[in-house]
Amino acid sequence: MTTRSRHREDVDKAYELQSRAALIGAFRAAALGTGLTLIAHHSWPLFRRQTLAFKAFLISGFAMAGLTFGAENALLKYESERRREENLIRRQARIDLAKHGLIGTETEIAKWRAARESPPTE
């Protein structure tokens, strides 16, 4: 698998995770905003006098914040996992290359990775 196709897969997976987490975050935050709006409407006379448009604006603000924070947290978590995995692979490559007397440069690590990912020839 080439570096470019691996990168494309990472981008696609990150986008999928981010989209799913954004929707979940938006729904959760909108539910929280709706609940708080209902509580404020029934317990605070000043809030009860506010227009429906203002209350909807507050709920949509909660939803947008949930969407943003949900997507960002999912992306940061995914990037952290990928970085950890990549560091483990690179460490393993450097150790294996050092056993063969080679220095683990970017080119050597790419060759090592390509050799590991290609099926063995008989």
C-alpha positions in Angstrom: 0.0 0.0 0.0 1.5 3.3 -1.0 1.8 6.3 1.3 -0.7 8.3 -0.7 -3.4 5.6 -0.6 -2.7 5.1 3.2 -3.1 8.8 3.7 -6.4 8.8 1.7 -7.8 6.0 3.8 -6.8 7.9 7.0 -8.5 11.0 5.7 -11.7 9.1 4.8 -11.8 7.3 8.1 -11.2 10.6 10.0 -14.0 12.3 8.1 -16.4 9.4 8.8 -15.6 9.4 12.5 -15.8 13.2 12.7 -19.2 13.3 10.9 -20.7 10.6 13.2 -19.4 12.3 16.3 -20.6 15.7 15.2 -24.2 14.4 14.8 -24.2 12.6 18.1 -22.7 15.8 19.8 -25.3 18.0 18.1 -28.2 15.8 19.2 -27.0 15.6 22.8 -26.3 19.3 23.1 -29.7 20.1 21.5 -31.4 17.9 23.9 -29.6 19.6 26.8 -30.5 23.0 25.4 -34.1 22.0 25.0 -34.2 20.7 28.6 -32.6 23.8 30.0 -35.0 26.0 27.9 -38.0 24.2 29.2 -36.8 24.4 32.8 -36.1 28.1 32.4 -39.5 28.7 30.7 -41.4 27.0 33.6 -39.3 28.5 36.4 -38.3 32.0 35.4 -41.0 34.5 34.5 -38.6 36.8 32.7 -37.5 33.9 30.4 -41.1 33.0 29.8 -41.7 36.4 28.2 -39.0 35.9 25.6 -40.0 35.1 22.1 -40.1 31.6 20.6 -37.4 32.7 18.1 -35.0 33.6 20.9 -35.6 30.3 22.6 -35.0 28.4 19.3 -31.9 30.5 18.8 -30.6 29.3 22.2 -31.3 25.7 21.4 -29.6 25.9 18.0 -26.6 27.5 19.7 -26.4 24.5 22.0 -26.6 22.2 19.0 -23.9 24.1 17.0 -21.6 24.0 20.1 -22.2 20.2 20.5 -21.6 19.6 16.8 -18.3 21.5 16.9 -17.0 20.1 20.1 -18.1 16.5 19.2 -16.4 16.6 15.9 -13.2 18.2 17.2 -12.9 15.7 20.1 -13.4 12.7 17.8 -10.7 14.0 15.4 -8.2 14.7 18.2 -8.7 11.2 19.6 -8.3 9.6 16.1 -5.2 11.6 15.4 -3.7 10.7 18.7 -4.3 7.0 18.1 -2.9 7.2 14.6 0.2 9.0 15.9 0.7 6.3 18.5 0.4 3.5 16.0 2.7 5.2 13.5 5.3 5.8 16.3 5.2 2.1 17.2 5.6 1.0 13.6 8.5 3.5 13.1 10.2 2.3 16.3 9.9 -1.3 15.1 11.3 -0.4 11.7 14.3 1.4 13.2 15.0 -1.6 15.5 14.7 -4.1 12.6 16.8 -1.9 10.3 19.5 -1.5 13.0 19.7 -5.3 13.3 20.6 -5.4 9.6 23.1 -2.6 10.1 21.1 0.2 8.4 20.1 3.6 9.7 16.4 4.2 10.0 16.0 7.1 7.6 12.7 8.0 6.0 13.6 6.2 2.8 14.7 3.1 4.6 11.6 3.0 6.8 9.4 3.4 3.6 11.2 0.5 2.0 10.9 -1.6 5.1 7.2 -0.9 5.3 6.7 -1.7 1.6 8.6 -5.0 2.1 6.4 -5.9 5.1 3.1 -5.1 3.4 3.9 -6.8 0.1 2.9 -10.5 0.0 5.9 -12.9 0.1 6.9 -14.2 -3.3 7.7 -17.9 -3.7 
